[in-house]
Amino acid sequence: MKLGFIGLGAMGKPMAGRLAGAGRELYVYDVQKGALDELETRGAKICRSPEEVGRAADIIFLSLPNSAIVKSVVAGENGVLAGVQEKKCIIDLSSVDPTTTRALAAQAGLKGVEYLDAPVSGGVSGAEAGTLTIMVGGPEAAVNKVMSILEILGKNIRHVGDTGAGDAVKIVNNMLLGANMASLAEAMVLGRKLGLSGEVMHEIIGSGSGKSYVLDAKLEKFIMKGNFTPGFAVDLQYKDLGLAADAAKNEQMPLPMTSQAMQLFEMARARGYGREDMSAVIKIWEELMNVEVRENR
């Protein structure tokens, strides 16, 4: 079975690398030549367009920044749908809105092509290790057919419902992630102003009721070391909060907590931290309060 991969960014490149490392015949495309060169050294075949990937591969993976780019890559000029034939499968690993996914799935269906939304969680380290959580939306029979391939990329793979359900679960998950990160940033800076060290806060909160994923994943490895290399970038987390806000707007549901978290991420983007790890939002509070949450400081 021939595989294709489009989008070799921070998450896409290690995922594509795992497919290549599993001995699969792999066709890749990205707008950045450097990413293509690296995959070529691992045996992947370089394509000149998404259409060419669609023509060559039986299963085509996408890992792209936003809904507009996914739409262009799949259904635009020289897009995947221009190249695919009946009985092939497109699997979108990106985080996009369910409405876009359902529309693209309908277009793919007209050509007899299966379309699954399968956003991932677990960050770059999970992509490298093949331990991602993958939330798959689409027909159960189609999911079962590609399960062995998905297992190369992740350990916790769940079929969560019909087309668009994977994107919906990811939106809810990352809505909580962003709000938790915003809260952690506030709490750690307040603790420093009250004279606490990052080490003490990490030890006590890590065994207390304030413990969270972001505390475990972001405090010691990123914030306390002053290391804001992604990881999961501020820009991407901001995008995901925006997806939650848009979905809630369609349902006429207010999201006051999420809206406040979005503002903090917007401030971080305005300060030029958009490409840094999402934990860089703490620098907004550090700069405002003139403290840093760092080791030995």
SEFIZA-775537 format. One record per atom (N, C-alpha, C, CB): residue in one letter; x, y, z. Coordinates in steps of 0.2 Angstrom, whole numbers, padded with zeros to 4 digits, always signed. Glycine has a CB too. Example, Ala and Ser with C-alpha at 12.3 -4.5 7.8 and 13.67 -1.06 7.14 Angstrom:
A+0066-0028+0039;A+0062-0022+0039;A+0066-0016+0039;A+0057-0022+0045;S+0064-0011+0035;S+0068-0005+0036;S+0064+0000+0039;S+0070-0003+0029;
***
This chain:
M+0004-0006+0000;M+0000+0000+0000;M+0004+0006+0000;M-0005+0000+0006;K+0003+0011-0005;K+0007+0017-0005;K+0004+0022-0001;K+0008+0019-0013;L+0009+0026+0002;L+0006+0031+0007;L+0009+0038+0004;L+0009+0030+0014;G+0005+0043+0005;G+0007+0050+0004;G+0006+0054+0010;G+0002+0053-0002;F+0010+0060+0010;F+0010+0064+0016;F+0011+0071+0013;F+0016+0062+0021;I+0007+0076+0015;I+0007+0083+0013;I+0007+0087+0019;I+0001+0085+0008;G+0012+0091+0020;G+0013+0095+0026;G+0018+0093+0031;G+0007+0096+0029;L+0025+0095+0030;L+0030+0092+0034;L+0033+0098+0039;L+0036+0090+0029;G+0028+0100+0042;G+0030+0105+0048;G+0032+0102+0054;G+0024+0110+0049;A+0031+0105+0060;A+0034+0103+0066;A+0031+0096+0068;A+0032+0108+0072;M+0024+0095+0066;M+0021+0089+0068;M+0022+0084+0062;M+0014+0090+0070;G+0021+0087+0056;G+0020+0082+0050;G+0027+0079+0048;G+0018+0087+0044;K+0032+0082+0049;K+0039+0079+0047;K+0040+0073+0051;K+0044+0084+0048;P+0040+0073+0058;P+0041+0067+0062;P+0036+0062+0060;P+0041+0068+0069;M+0030+0063+0059;M+0025+0058+0057;M+0026+0055+0051;M+0018+0061+0057;A+0028+0059+0046;A+0030+0056+0039;A+0036+0052+0040;A+0031+0062+0034;G+0041+0054+0044;G+0047+0050+0046;G+0046+0043+0048;G+0051+0054+0050;R+0041+0043+0053;R+0039+0037+0056;R+0036+0032+0050;R+0034+0037+0061;L+0032+0035+0046;L+0029+0031+0040;L+0035+0028+0036;L+0024+0035+0036;A+0040+0033+0034;A+0046+0031+0030;A+0050+0025+0034;A+0050+0037+0028;G+0051+0026+0040;G+0055+0022+0044;G+0051+0015+0045;G+0056+0024+0051;A+0045+0014+0044;A+0041+0008+0044;A+0042+0004+0038;A+0034+0009+0046;G+0046+0007+0033;G+0047+0003+0027;G+0041+0004+0022;G+0047-0004+0028;R+0037+0009+0023;R+0031+0010+0018;R+0034+0014+0012;R+0026+0014+0022;E+0031+0013+0006;E+0033+0017+0001;E+0029+0024+0002;E+0031+0014-0006;L+0033+0029+0002;L+0030+0036+0004;L+0031+0041-0001;L+0033+0038+0011;Y+0026+0045-0003;Y+0026+0051-0007;Y+0025+0057-0003;Y+0022+0050-0013;V+0029+0062-0004;V+0028+0068+0000;V+0028+0074-0004;V+0034+0068+0006;Y+0025+0079-0001;Y+0025+0086-0004;Y+0024+0091+0002;Y+0019+0087-0008;D+0028+0097+0001;D+0028+0102+0006;D+0030+0108+0002;D+0032+0101+0012;V+0028+0114+0004;V+0031+0120+0000;V+0038+0122+0002;V+0026+0126+0002;Q+0040+0119+0008;Q+0047+0120+0010;Q+0052+0115+0008;Q+0047+0121+0018;K+0057+0117+0004;K+0061+0112+0001;K+0065+0108+0006;K+0066+0115-0004;G+0068+0112+0011;G+0072+0108+0016;G+0069+0102+0019;G+0073+0113+0021;A+0062+0103+0021;A+0059+0097+0024;A+0058+0091+0019;A+0051+0099+0026;L+0057+0093+0012;L+0057+0088+0007;L+0064+0084+0007;L+0055+0090+0001;D+0069+0088+0007;D+0076+0085+0006;D+0077+0080+0012;D+0081+0091+0007;E+0075+0082+0018;E+0076+0077+0024;E+0073+0071+0023;E+0074+0081+0030;L+0066+0071+0021;L+0062+0065+0020;L+0065+0061+0014;L+0055+0067+0018;E+0068+0064+0009;E+0071+0061+0003;E+0077+0056+0005;E+0073+0066-0002;T+0081+0059+0010;T+0086+0055+0013;T+0084+0049+0016;T+0091+0059+0017;R+0078+0049+0018;R+0075+0043+0022;R+0071+0038+0017;R+0070+0045+0027;G+0071+0040+0011;G+0068+0035+0006;G+0062+0037+0003;G+0067+0029+0009;A+0059+0043+0005;A+0053+0046+0002;A+0054+0048-0005;A+0050+0051+0007;K+0049+0048-0009;K+0049+0051-0016;K+0045+0057-0016;K+0045+0046-0020;I+0049+0062-0019;I+0046+0069-0019;I+0041+0070-0024;I+0052+0074-0019;C+0036+0074-0023;C+0031+0076-0028;C+0031+0083-0028;C+0024+0073-0025;R+0028+0085-0034;R+0028+0092-0036;R+0022+0096-0034;R+0030+0093-0043;S+0017+0092-0032;S+0010+0095-0031;S+0006+0090-0027;S+0007+0097-0037;P+0001+0093-0023;P-0004+0088-0020;P-0007+0084-0025;P-0009+0092-0016;E-0008+0086-0031;E-0011+0082-0036;E-0007+0076-0037;E-0013+0086-0042;E-0001+0077-0038;E+0004+0071-0039;E+0004+0066-0033;E+0011+0074-0040;V+0004+0069-0027;V+0003+0064-0021;V-0003+0060-0022;V+0003+0068-0015;G-0009+0063-0023;G-0015+0060-0024;G-0015+0055-0029;G-0021+0065-0025;R-0011+0056-0035;R-0011+0051-0040;R-0007+0045-0038;R-0008+0054-0047;A-0001+0046-0034;A+0003+0041-0033;A+0001+0036-0027;A+0010+0044-0032;A-0002+0039-0022;A-0003+0036-0016;A-0010+0033-0015;A-0001+0040-0010;D-0011+0028-0011;D-0017+0025-0010;D-0020+0028-0003;D-0016+0017-0008;I-0016+0030+0001;I-0019+0034+0007;I-0014+0040+0008;I-0018+0029+0014;I-0018+0046+0008;I-0015+0052+0008;I-0016+0056+0015;I-0017+0057+0002;F-0011+0057+0018;F-0011+0060+0025;F-0010+0068+0024;F-0006+0058+0030;L-0013+0072+0028;L-0013+0079+0028;L-0011+0081+0035;L-0019+0083+0025;S-0006+0086+0035;S-0004+0089+0042;S-0003+0096+0040;S+0002+0085+0045;L-0008+0100+0041;L-0008+0107+0038;L-0010+0112+0043;L-0012+0108+0032;P-0008+0119+0043;P-0009+0124+0048;P-0017+0126+0049;P-0006+0130+0046;N-0021+0126+0044;N-0028+0129+0045;N-0033+0126+0040;N-0028+0136+0046;S-0039+0128+0041;S-0044+0125+0037;S-0043+0128+0030;S-0051+0128+0039;A-0042+0134+0029;A-0041+0137+0022;A-0036+0133+0018;A-0039+0144+0022;I-0030+0132+0021;I-0025+0128+0018;I-0027+0121+0016;I-0018+0128+0022;V-0030+0118+0021;V-0033+0111+0020;V-0037+0111+0014;V-0036+0108+0026;K-0042+0116+0013;K-0047+0116+0008;K-0043+0117+0001;K-0051+0122+0009;S-0038+0121+0001;S-0034+0123-0005;S-0030+0117-0007;S-0029+0129-0004;V-0027+0113-0002;V-0023+0107-0004;V-0027+0102-0007;V-0019+0105+0002;V-0033+0101-0004;V-0038+0095-0006;V-0041+0097-0012;V-0042+0094+0000;A-0045+0103-0012;A-0050+0104-0018;A-0048+0110-0022;A-0056+0105-0015;G-0042+0113-0021;G-0040+0118-0025;G-0037+0116-0032;G-0035+0123-0022;E-0034+0120-0036;E-0031+0119-0042;E-0024+0115-0040;E-0029+0125-0046;N-0024+0109-0044;N-0018+0104-0043;N-0018+0101-0036;N-0011+0108-0044;G-0025+0101-0033;G-0026+0098-0027;G-0026+0091-0027;G-0032+0101-0023;V-0027+0088-0021;V-0027+0080-0020;V-0032+0077-0024;V-0027+0078-0013;L-0038+0080-0024;L-0044+0077-0027;L-0043+0077-0035;L-0050+0081-0026;A-0039+0081-0038;A-0038+0081-0045;A-0034+0075-0047;A-0034+0088-0047;G-0030+0072-0042;G-0026+0066-0044;G-0029+0059-0041;G-0020+0067-0041;V-0033+0059-0036;V-0035+0053-0033;V-0040+0049-0037;V-0038+0054-0026;Q-0040+0043-0037;Q-0045+0039-0040;Q-0049+0035-0035;Q-0042+0034-0045;E-0055+0032-0037;E-0059+0028-0033;E-0056+0023-0028;E-0065+0025-0037;K-0059+0023-0022;K-0056+0018-0017;K-0050+0020-0013;K-0055+0011-0020;K-0048+0026-0015;K-0042+0029-0011;K-0045+0032-0005;K-0038+0034-0015;C-0040+0034+0000;C-0042+0037+0006;C-0038+0043+0008;C-0042+0032+0012;I-0041+0049+0010;I-0038+0055+0013;I-0039+0055+0020;I-0041+0061+0009;I-0033+0056+0024;I-0034+0056+0031;I-0031+0063+0033;I-0030+0050+0035;D-0035+0067+0036;D-0033+0074+0038;D-0031+0074+0045;D-0038+0079+0037;L-0025+0075+0047;L-0022+0075+0054;L-0022+0082+0057;L-0015+0072+0054;S-0024+0087+0053;S-0024+0094+0055;S-0030+0095+0060;S-0025+0098+0049;S-0029+0101+0063;S-0035+0103+0067;S-0038+0109+0063;S-0032+0106+0074;V-0044+0107+0061;V-0049+0111+0057;V-0056+0111+0059;V-0048+0110+0049;D-0060+0115+0056;D-0067+0115+0059;D-0071+0110+0056;D-0070+0122+0057;P-0076+0107+0059;P-0080+0101+0056;P-0083+0103+0050;P-0084+0099+0062;T-0085+0109+0049;T-0089+0111+0043;T-0085+0110+0037;T-0092+0118+0044;T-0079+0113+0037;T-0074+0112+0032;T-0073+0104+0030;T-0068+0115+0033;T-0072+0100+0035;T-0071+0093+0035;T-0077+0090+0031;T-0070+0090+0041;R-0083+0091+0033;R-0089+0088+0030;R-0090+0090+0023;R-0095+0090+0034;A-0088+0096+0021;A-0089+0098+0014;A-0083+0095+0010;A-0088+0106+0014;L-0077+0094+0013;L-0072+0091+0009;L-0074+0083+0008;L-0065+0092+0012;A-0076+0080+0013;A-0078+0073+0013;A-0084+0072+0008;A-0081+0071+0020;A-0088+0077+0007;A-0093+0076+0002;A-0091+0076-0005;A-0099+0082+0003;Q-0086+0081-0006;Q-0083+0082-0012;Q-0079+0075-0014;Q-0078+0088-0013;A-0075+0073-0009;A-0071+0067-0010;A-0076+0061-0012;A-0067+0065-0004;G-0082+0060-0008;G-0086+0055-0009;G-0089+0055-0016;G-0092+0056-0005;L-0089+0061-0020;L-0092+0061-0027;L-0087+0057-0031;L-0092+0068-0029;K-0081+0056-0029;K-0076+0053-0033;K-0075+0046-0030;K-0069+0056-0033;G-0079+0044-0026;G-0078+0037-0023;G-0072+0036-0018;G-0077+0032-0028;V-0070+0042-0015;V-0064+0042-0011;V-0066+0043-0004;V-0059+0048-0013;E-0063+0039+0001;E-0065+0040+0008;E-0061+0046+0011;E-0063+0034+0012;Y-0064+0049+0016;Y-0061+0055+0019;Y-0062+0055+0027;Y-0064+0062+0016;L-0057+0055+0030;L-0057+0054+0038;L-0054+0060+0041;L-0053+0048+0040;D-0057+0063+0046;D-0053+0068+0050;D-0050+0065+0056;D-0058+0074+0052;A-0044+0066+0057;A-0040+0062+0062;A-0035+0066+0066;A-0037+0056+0059;P-0037+0072+0069;P-0033+0076+0072;P-0029+0073+0078;P-0036+0082+0075;V-0023+0075+0080;V-0019+0072+0084;V-0017+0076+0090;V-0012+0070+0081;S-0016+0073+0096;S-0013+0076+0102;S-0007+0073+0105;S-0019+0077+0107;G-0003+0077+0107;G+0003+0073+0110;G+0010+0077+0109;G+0004+0066+0108;G+0009+0082+0104;G+0015+0086+0103;G+0020+0083+0099;G+0018+0089+0109;V+0026+0087+0098;V+0031+0085+0093;V+0034+0078+0096;V+0036+0090+0093;S+0035+0078+0103;S+0038+0072+0106;S+0034+0066+0105;S+0039+0073+0113;G+0027+0067+0105;G+0023+0061+0103;G+0023+0059+0096;G+0016+0063+0105;A+0024+0064+0092;A+0024+0062+0085;A+0031+0059+0083;A+0024+0069+0080;E+0036+0061+0086;E+0043+0057+0085;E+0042+0050+0088;E+0048+0061+0089;A+0039+0049+0094;A+0039+0043+0097;A+0034+0038+0095;A+0038+0044+0105;G+0029+0041+0091;G+0023+0037+0089;G+0018+0035+0094;G+0026+0030+0086;T+0018+0040+0099;T+0013+0039+0105;T+0007+0044+0105;T+0017+0040+0111;L+0006+0047+0099;L+0000+0051+0098;L-0006+0048+0100;L+0000+0055+0092;T-0011+0053+0103;T-0018+0051+0103;T-0021+0054+0096;T-0021+0055+0109;I-0025+0049+0093;I-0028+0051+0087;I-0035+0050+0087;I-0025+0047+0081;M-0039+0055+0086;M-0046+0056+0086;M-0049+0055+0079;M-0049+0062+0090;V-0052+0050+0078;V-0054+0049+0071;V-0062+0049+0070;V-0052+0042+0068;G-0064+0053+0065;G-0071+0054+0063;G-0072+0051+0056;G-0073+0061+0063;G-0077+0048+0055;G-0079+0045+0048;G-0082+0038+0049;G-0072+0044+0044;P-0084+0035+0043;P-0087+0028+0043;P-0082+0023+0047;P-0089+0026+0036;E-0085+0019+0051;E-0082+0014+0054;E-0078+0009+0050;E-0086+0010+0059;A-0081+0007+0044;A-0077+0003+0040;A-0071+0006+0037;A-0082+0001+0034;A-0071+0012+0035;A-0066+0016+0033;A-0060+0016+0038;A-0068+0023+0030;V-0062+0018+0044;V-0057+0018+0050;V-0054+0011+0051;V-0061+0020+0056;N-0057+0006+0051;N-0055+0000+0052;N-0049-0002+0046;N-0060-0006+0052;K-0051+0000+0040;K-0046-0002+0035;K-0039+0002+0036;K-0049+0000+0028;V-0039+0007+0039;V-0032+0011+0040;V-0030+0011+0047;V-0033+0018+0038;M-0033+0007+0051;M-0030+0006+0058;M-0023+0004+0059;M-0035+0002+0062;S-0021-0001+0055;S-0014-0003+0055;S-0009+0002+0053;S-0013-0009+0051;I-0011+0007+0049;I-0007+0012+0047;I-0007+0018+0052;I-0009+0016+0040;L-0012+0019+0055;L-0013+0024+0061;L-0009+0022+0067;L-0020+0025+0063;E-0008+0016+0068;E-0005+0013+0074;E+0003+0014+0073;E-0006+0005+0074;I+0005+0016+0067;I+0012+0018+0066;I+0013+0025+0070;I+0014+0018+0059;L+0008+0029+0070;L+0009+0036+0072;L+0006+0037+0079;L+0004+0040+0067;G+0002+0032+0082;G-0001+0034+0088;G-0002+0027+0092;G-0007+0038+0088;K-0003+0028+0099;K-0005+0023+0103;K-0012+0023+0105;K+0000+0023+0109;N-0015+0029+0106;N-0022+0029+0108;N-0026+0032+0102;N-0022+0034+0115;I-0029+0027+0099;I-0033+0029+0093;I-0040+0027+0094;I-0030+0025+0086;R-0044+0032+0093;R-0051+0031+0095;R-0055+0034+0089;R-0053+0035+0101;H-0060+0029+0087;H-0065+0031+0082;H-0071+0035+0086;H-0068+0025+0078;V-0071+0041+0085;V-0076+0045+0090;V-0082+0047+0087;V-0072+0051+0092;G-0084+0045+0081;G-0090+0046+0078;G-0090+0047+0070;G-0093+0052+0081;D-0095+0050+0067;D-0095+0052+0060;D-0091+0057+0058;D-0103+0054+0058;T-0091+0059+0052;T-0086+0064+0049;T-0087+0070+0053;T-0088+0065+0041;G-0081+0073+0055;G-0081+0079+0058;G-0081+0078+0066;G-0087+0083+0057;A-0082+0072+0068;A-0082+0071+0076;A-0075+0072+0078;A-0085+0064+0077;G-0070+0069+0074;G-0063+0070+0077;G-0061+0077+0078;G-0058+0067+0072;D-0063+0081+0073;D-0061+0088+0073;D-0065+0092+0079;D-0063+0092+0067;A-0071+0089+0081;A-0075+0092+0086;A-0072+0090+0093;A-0082+0090+0086;V-0069+0084+0094;V-0066+0082+0100;V-0060+0086+0101;V-0065+0075+0100;K-0056+0087+0095;K-0049+0091+0096;K-0051+0098+0098;K-0046+0090+0089;I-0056+0101+0095;I-0058+0108+0097;I-0059+0108+0105;I-0064+0110+0093;V-0063+0104+0107;V-0064+0104+0115;V-0058+0103+0119;V-0070+0099+0116;N-0054+0098+0117;N-0048+0096+0120;N-0043+0102+0120;N-0044+0090+0117;N-0042+0105+0115;N-0037+0111+0114;N-0040+0117+0117;N-0035+0112+0107;M-0047+0118+0117;M-0050+0124+0121;M-0048+0123+0128;M-0057+0123+0120;L-0048+0117+0131;L-0046+0116+0138;L-0038+0117+0139;L-0048+0109+0141;L-0035+0115+0134;L-0027+0115+0135;L-0025+0123+0135;L-0024+0112+0129;G-0028+0127+0131;G-0027+0134+0130;G-0029+0138+0137;G-0030+0137+0124;A-0034+0136+0139;A-0037+0139+0145;A-0032+0137+0151;A-0044+0138+0147;N-0030+0131+0152;N-0026+0129+0157;N-0019+0132+0157;N-0025+0121+0157;M-0016+0133+0151;M-0010+0136+0150;M-0010+0143+0152;M-0008+0136+0142;A-0016+0147+0150;A-0017+0154+0153;A-0017+0154+0160;A-0023+0157+0149;S-0020+0149+0163;S-0021+0149+0171;S-0014+0148+0174;S-0026+0144+0173;L-0011+0143+0171;L-0004+0141+0174;L+0001+0147+0174;L-0001+0136+0170;A+0001+0151+0168;A+0005+0157+0167;A+0003+0162+0173;A+0004+0160+0160;E-0003+0163+0174;E-0005+0168+0179;E-0003+0166+0186;E-0012+0169+0179;A-0004+0159+0187;A-0003+0157+0194;A+0005+0157+0196;A-0005+0150+0195;M+0009+0155+0191;M+0016+0154+0192;M+0019+0161+0193;M+0020+0151+0186;V+0017+0166+0190;V+0019+0173+0191;V+0017+0176+0197;V+0017+0178+0185;L+0011+0175+0199;L+0009+0177+0205;L+0013+0174+0211;L+0001+0175+0206;G+0014+0167+0210;G+0018+0164+0215;G+0025+0167+0216;G+0019+0157+0214;R+0028+0169+0210;R+0035+0172+0211;R+0034+0179+0214;R+0038+0173+0204;K+0029+0183+0213;K+0028+0189+0216;K+0027+0188+0224;K+0022+0193+0213;L+0025+0182+0226;L+0024+0181+0233;L+0030+0178+0236;L+0017+0177+0234;G+0035+0177+0232;G+0041+0175+0235;G+0043+0167+0234;G+0042+0176+0242;L+0038+0164+0230;L+0039+0157+0229;L+0044+0155+0223;L+0033+0153+0228;S+0048+0150+0224;S+0052+0148+0218;S+0048+0143+0214;S+0059+0144+0221;G+0050+0143+0207;G+0047+0139+0203;G+0048+0131+0205;G+0050+0139+0196;E+0054+0130+0208;E+0055+0123+0210;E+0050+0121+0216;E+0062+0122+0213;V+0048+0125+0220;V+0044+0124+0226;V+0037+0123+0223;V+0044+0129+0231;M+0035+0128+0219;M+0028+0127+0216;M+0027+0121+0212;M+0027+0133+0211;H+0032+0119+0208;H+0032+0113+0204;H+0031+0107+0208;H+0038+0112+0199;E+0035+0107+0214;E+0034+0101+0218;E+0028+0100+0222;E+0040+0101+0224;I+0025+0106+0225;I+0019+0106+0229;I+0013+0105+0224;I+0019+0112+0233;I+0012+0109+0219;I+0006+0109+0215;I+0006+0102+0211;I+0006+0115+0210;G+0012+0100+0209;G+0013+0093+0206;G+0010+0087+0209;G+0020+0092+0204;S+0009+0088+0216;S+0007+0083+0220;S+0000+0085+0223;S+0012+0080+0225;G-0003+0091+0221;G-0009+0093+0224;G-0014+0094+0219;G-0007+0100+0227;S-0020+0097+0221;S-0026+0097+0217;S-0025+0102+0211;S-0032+0100+0222;G-0020+0106+0211;G-0019+0111+0205;G-0015+0107+0200;G-0015+0117+0207;K-0013+0101+0200;K-0009+0097+0195;K-0013+0097+0189;K-0008+0090+0198;S-0010+0098+0183;S-0013+0097+0176;S-0008+0095+0171;S-0016+0104+0174;Y-0010+0094+0165;Y-0006+0092+0160;Y-0001+0097+0158;Y-0010+0090+0154;V-0003+0104+0158;V+0002+0109+0156;V+0007+0110+0162;V-0002+0115+0155;L+0005+0109+0168;L+0010+0109+0173;L+0016+0104+0172;L+0007+0108+0180;D+0014+0098+0171;D+0018+0092+0169;D+0022+0093+0163;D+0015+0086+0169;A+0019+0096+0158;A+0022+0096+0151;A+0026+0103+0150;A+0017+0095+0146;K+0024+0108+0153;K+0027+0115+0152;K+0031+0118+0157;K+0021+0119+0150;L+0030+0117+0163;L+0033+0121+0168;L+0041+0119+0169;L+0030+0119+0175;E+0042+0113+0170;E+0049+0111+0171;E+0053+0111+0165;E+0050+0104+0174;K+0051+0108+0159;K+0055+0108+0153;K+0055+0114+0149;K+0051+0102+0149;F+0050+0118+0150;F+0050+0124+0146;F+0051+0131+0150;F+0044+0125+0142;I+0046+0132+0154;I+0046+0139+0158;I+0052+0139+0162;I+0040+0139+0162;M+0053+0134+0167;M+0059+0135+0171;M+0066+0135+0168;M+0058+0129+0176;K+0066+0132+0162;K+0073+0132+0159;K+0073+0138+0154;K+0073+0126+0155;G+0068+0142+0153;G+0068+0148+0149;G+0069+0145+0141;G+0074+0153+0150;N+0066+0140+0140;N+0067+0136+0133;N+0060+0137+0130;N+0069+0129+0134;F+0059+0141+0125;F+0052+0142+0122;F+0052+0139+0115;F+0050+0149+0123;T+0057+0135+0113;T+0057+0132+0107;T+0051+0127+0106;T+0064+0128+0105;P+0047+0127+0101;P+0041+0123+0101;P+0043+0115+0100;P+0036+0124+0095;G+0040+0110+0103;G+0033+0111+0106;G+0028+0112+0101;G+0034+0116+0111;F+0023+0115+0104;F+0016+0117+0101;F+0016+0125+0101;F+0010+0114+0105;A+0016+0128+0096;A+0017+0135+0095;A+0011+0139+0098;A+0019+0137+0088;V+0013+0145+0100;V+0007+0150+0102;V+0002+0151+0096;V+0011+0157+0104;D+0005+0152+0090;D+0001+0153+0084;D-0004+0147+0083;D+0005+0154+0078;L-0002+0141+0084;L-0006+0135+0083;L-0012+0135+0089;L-0002+0129+0083;Q-0010+0136+0095;Q-0014+0136+0100;Q-0020+0142+0100;Q-0011+0137+0107;Y-0017+0147+0097;Y-0022+0153+0096;Y-0027+0151+0091;Y-0018+0159+0094;K-0025+0148+0086;K-0029+0145+0080;K-0034+0141+0083;K-0025+0142+0075;D-0032+0136+0087;D-0037+0131+0090;D-0042+0134+0095;D-0033+0126+0094;L-0040+0139+0098;L-0045+0143+0102;L-0050+0147+0098;L-0041+0148+0107;G-0047+0149+0092;G-0052+0152+0088;G-0057+0147+0085;G-0048+0155+0082;L-0055+0141+0083;L-0060+0136+0081;L-0065+0135+0086;L-0056+0130+0079;A-0063+0135+0092;A-0068+0134+0098;A-0073+0140+0098;A-0065+0133+0105;A-0070+0146+0097;A-0074+0152+0098;A-0079+0152+0092;A-0070+0158+0097;D-0077+0150+0086;D-0081+0150+0080;D-0087+0144+0081;D-0077+0148+0074;A-0085+0138+0083;A-0090+0133+0084;A-0095+0135+0089;A-0086+0127+0086;A-0093+0139+0095;A-0098+0141+0100;A-0102+0146+0097;A-0094+0144+0106;K-0100+0151+0093;K-0104+0156+0090;K-0109+0153+0085;K-0099+0161+0085;N-0108+0147+0082;N-0113+0144+0078;N-0118+0141+0082;N-0110+0139+0073;E-0116+0139+0088;E-0121+0136+0093;E-0124+0141+0098;E-0118+0131+0097;Q-0123+0148+0097;Q-0125+0153+0101;Q-0123+0152+0108;Q-0133+0154+0100;M-0117+0150+0109;M-0115+0148+0116;M-0109+0153+0118;M-0113+0141+0117;P-0110+0156+0124;P-0104+0161+0126;P-0098+0156+0129;P-0107+0166+0131;L-0092+0159+0128;L-0086+0155+0131;L-0082+0160+0134;L-0082+0152+0125;P-0084+0163+0140;P-0080+0168+0143;P-0073+0166+0145;P-0084+0170+0150;M-0072+0160+0148;M-0065+0158+0150;M-0061+0157+0144;M-0066+0151+0153;T-0063+0154+0138;T-0060+0153+0132;T-0058+0160+0129;T-0063+0149+0127;S-0063+0165+0130;S-0061+0172+0127;S-0056+0175+0130;S-0068+0176+0127;Q-0055+0174+0137;Q-0050+0177+0141;Q-0043+0174+0139;Q-0051+0177+0148;A-0043+0167+0138;A-0037+0164+0136;A-0035+0166+0129;A-0038+0156+0136;M-0039+0167+0125;M-0038+0170+0118;M-0034+0176+0118;M-0044+0170+0114;Q-0036+0181+0123;Q-0033+0187+0123;Q-0026+0187+0125;Q-0037+0192+0128;L-0025+0182+0130;L-0018+0182+0132;L-0013+0179+0126;L-0017+0177+0138;F-0016+0174+0123;F-0012+0172+0117;F-0012+0177+0111;F-0016+0165+0114;E-0017+0181+0111;E-0016+0187+0106;E-0011+0192+0108;E-0023+0190+0105;M-0010+0193+0115;M-0005+0198+0117;M+0002+0195+0116;M-0006+0199+0124;A+0003+0188+0116;A+0009+0185+0115;A+0011+0185+0108;A+0009+0177+0117;R+0006+0185+0103;R+0007+0185+0096;R+0009+0192+0095;R+0001+0183+0092;A+0006+0197+0098;A+0008+0204+0097;A+0015+0206+0099;A+0003+0209+0100;R+0017+0202+0104;R+0024+0203+0106;R+0029+0200+0102;R+0024+0201+0114;G+0027+0196+0097;G+0031+0192+0093;G+0033+0185+0095;G+0038+0196+0092;Y+0029+0182+0099;Y+0030+0176+0102;Y+0026+0170+0098;Y+0029+0175+0109;G+0023+0172+0093;G+0019+0167+0089;G+0022+0161+0088;G+0016+0170+0083;R+0028+0161+0086;R+0031+0154+0084;R+0035+0151+0089;R+0036+0156+0078;E+0035+0154+0095;E+0038+0150+0101;E+0033+0146+0104;E+0040+0156+0106;D+0035+0141+0109;D+0031+0137+0112;D+0025+0140+0115;D+0034+0132+0117;M+0019+0137+0116;M+0013+0140+0119;M+0015+0142+0126;M+0008+0135+0119;S+0019+0139+0130;S+0021+0141+0136;S+0024+0148+0137;S+0026+0137+0139;A+0026+0151+0131;A+0029+0158+0130;A+0024+0163+0132;A+0031+0159+0123;V+0017+0161+0133;V+0012+0166+0135;V+0014+0169+0142;V+0005+0163+0135;I+0018+0165+0146;I+0020+0167+0153;I+0024+0173+0153;I+0023+0161+0157;K+0027+0174+0147;K+0032+0180+0147;K+0028+0187+0147;K+0036+0180+0140;I+0021+0187+0145;I+0017+0193+0145;I+0017+0195+0153;I+0010+0191+0142;W+0015+0190+0157;W+0014+0191+0164;W+0021+0193+0167;W+0011+0186+0168;E+0026+0189+0165;E+0033+0191+0168;E+0035+0198+0166;E+0038+0186+0165;E+0034+0200+0160;E+0036+0207+0158;E+0032+0212+0162;E+0035+0208+0151;L+0026+0211+0163;L+0021+0215+0166;L+0023+0216+0174;L+0014+0213+0166;M+0025+0210+0177;M+0026+0210+0184;M+0033+0210+0186;M+0023+0204+0187;N+0038+0211+0181;N+0045+0211+0182;N+0048+0206+0186;N+0047+0218+0185;V+0046+0199+0185;V+0049+0193+0188;V+0049+0188+0182;V+0044+0191+0194;E+0053+0183+0184;E+0054+0177+0179;E+0053+0171+0183;E+0060+0177+0176;V+0050+0166+0180;V+0049+0159+0184;V+0054+0155+0180;V+0042+0156+0183;R+0060+0155+0183;R+0066+0151+0181;R+0069+0147+0186;R+0071+0156+0177;E+0073+0142+0184;E+0077+0139+0189;E+0083+0144+0192;E+0081+0133+0186;N+0083+0143+0199;N+0089+0147+0202;N+0088+0154+0201;N+0095+0145+0200;R+0082+0157+0201;R+0081+0164+0200;R+0075+0166+0205;R+0078+0166+0193;
***
